[in-house]
């Protein structure tokens, strides 16, 4: 059985959520909440501008693990210096 995230517990059976709940969980490091928040908000730059450096680190880490250069570019364009560094590193490595 896969691990249950705090997001799953907070959403219960209905799966409905609000940005406030997602924001609180994402700020505490819940990757599922962070992904959902980024998906629902669609404005990654705004999410990163709101001081969620942790969000940038988590999304960058996920993009690096998946070797997702487009996602790294998107994060870099939104202001994540770490994503820019990782993108350049992956491009140099080939």
C-alpha positions in Angstrom: 0.0 0.0 0.0 1.5 3.4 -0.9 2.2 5.9 1.9 -0.7 8.2 2.7 0.3 11.9 2.5 -1.2 14.5 4.9 -2.9 15.9 1.8 -4.8 12.6 1.3 -5.8 12.6 4.9 -7.0 16.2 4.8 -9.0 15.7 1.6 -10.7 12.6 2.7 -12.9 10.6 0.3 -14.2 13.6 -1.7 -10.8 14.8 -2.9 -12.0 18.4 -2.8 -9.5 21.0 -1.6 -9.0 24.7 -1.4 -5.8 26.7 -2.0 -5.5 27.5 1.7 -5.3 23.9 2.7 -2.9 23.1 -0.2 -0.7 26.1 0.7 -0.4 25.1 4.3 0.5 21.6 3.5 2.9 22.6 0.7 4.6 25.1 3.1 5.2 22.1 5.4 6.9 20.2 2.6 4.0 18.0 1.3 5.1 17.4 -2.3 1.6 16.1 -3.4 0.1 19.3 -2.1 2.7 21.4 -3.8 2.2 19.7 -7.1 -1.6 20.1 -6.8 -1.3 23.7 -5.9 1.0 24.4 -8.8 -1.4 22.6 -11.1 -4.5 24.4 -9.8 -2.9 27.8 -9.7 -1.0 27.5 -12.9 1.1 30.5 -12.0 4.3 29.1 -10.8 6.0 32.5 -10.7 3.4 33.8 -8.3 3.8 30.7 -6.1 7.6 31.2 -6.0 7.3 35.0 -5.5 5.2 34.4 -2.4 8.3 33.2 -0.7 7.9 29.5 -1.1 11.6 28.7 -1.7 10.8 25.2 -0.4 8.3 24.8 -3.3 11.0 25.8 -5.7 13.5 23.3 -4.2 10.9 20.4 -4.3 9.8 21.1 -7.9 13.4 21.5 -9.0 14.4 18.2 -7.3 11.5 16.4 -9.1 12.4 17.9 -12.4 16.1 16.9 -12.1 15.1 13.4 -11.1 12.9 13.2 -14.2 15.5 15.0 -16.3 12.7 17.3 -17.3 14.5 20.2 -19.0 11.3 22.0 -19.9 10.1 22.0 -16.3 13.5 23.3 -15.2 13.3 26.1 -17.8 9.8 26.9 -16.5 11.0 27.0 -12.9 14.1 29.1 -13.9 11.9 31.6 -15.8 9.7 31.8 -12.7 12.7 32.9 -10.7 14.3 29.8 -9.3 18.0 30.2 -9.3 18.5 26.5 -8.3 16.5 25.4 -11.3 18.6 27.6 -13.6 21.8 26.1 -12.2 20.5 22.5 -12.5 19.3 23.2 -16.1 22.7 24.5 -17.1 24.4 21.5 -15.4 22.2 19.0 -17.2 22.6 20.7 -20.6 26.4 20.7 -20.2 26.5 17.1 -19.2 24.6 16.2 -22.3 
